[in-house]
Amino acid sequence: MMSLLAIEAGHHRIAHLLRHRLDKGPVSRTLALMQKRGLIAIRTDPRDGRKPSISLTPKGRQVHDQVIVAALERERRLLACLRKDERKS
């Protein structure tokens, strides 16, 4: 979720994807927890109250940036045993 929000912060499409393409229960609980921890801001579109806008807060961006470094390193180590042509698949 954090990666999606980092890429497309504030877009209604992200809120739609998170709430309608994934299991609503876990997504709602995760978003509520992230909001409580100050990692995301959820705002309602003043023109259409049914469309929430979800974005990372500065704290959320900082956490994301730390996590993505670790995730990319883990991916690099996992792929290290594959040949170059195998990694492209």
Number of C-alpha atoms within 10 A of each C-alpha: 13 21 14 14 20 16 11 15 19 18 15 17 15 20 20 15 12 19 16 11 10 12 10 12 9 11 16 14 11 13 20 16 13 17 18 11 11 14 21 23 19 16 13 13 12 9 7 8 10 9 16 20 19 24 26 25 17 13 13 21 18 12 14 18 14 11 13 13 10 11 11 11 11 12 10 11 11 10 13 11 10 11 9 10 7 9 10 7 5
